[in-house]
Amino acid sequence: MWCFVIIKCPYCGFEGDASEFNYLYEVTLYIMDSHVEREERERSVLIVCPKCKQGFFLENPYKRFYEYLDYNGSRYSVIRG
């Protein structure tokens, strides 16, 4: 049995199968002494709506950062969106 994931664009309301959307993943390459070094941070995938061409995230891209602050008992207050 096939399970299709339906995604809804928060900007224009377009709903479609996950295969109808475009995906953008940003990568930074660090070159040191002619070798590519691994990037330390993780980035969320940006989903681009095929209708309005606006990009959006399925989850907050700062989620892991907030979890890190909570786990380590940060004394800084953070406004969460």
C-alpha angles and dihedrals in degrees: 000000000000121000116205121200114219116207124194122206110231091210107049102010095240111160122199148140116287090250091063093063128077122233128213123194118186117216130181118203119207114202117199122173091345092306127109112237124210117254112240100212129071121228130206121240114253113222116210120206113231092214106047097016092227119143125226140167124238090216135021108281089215095054095108091046091054091047089051091052092048092047094050094044096241115202090213119097113229126199109223121206 
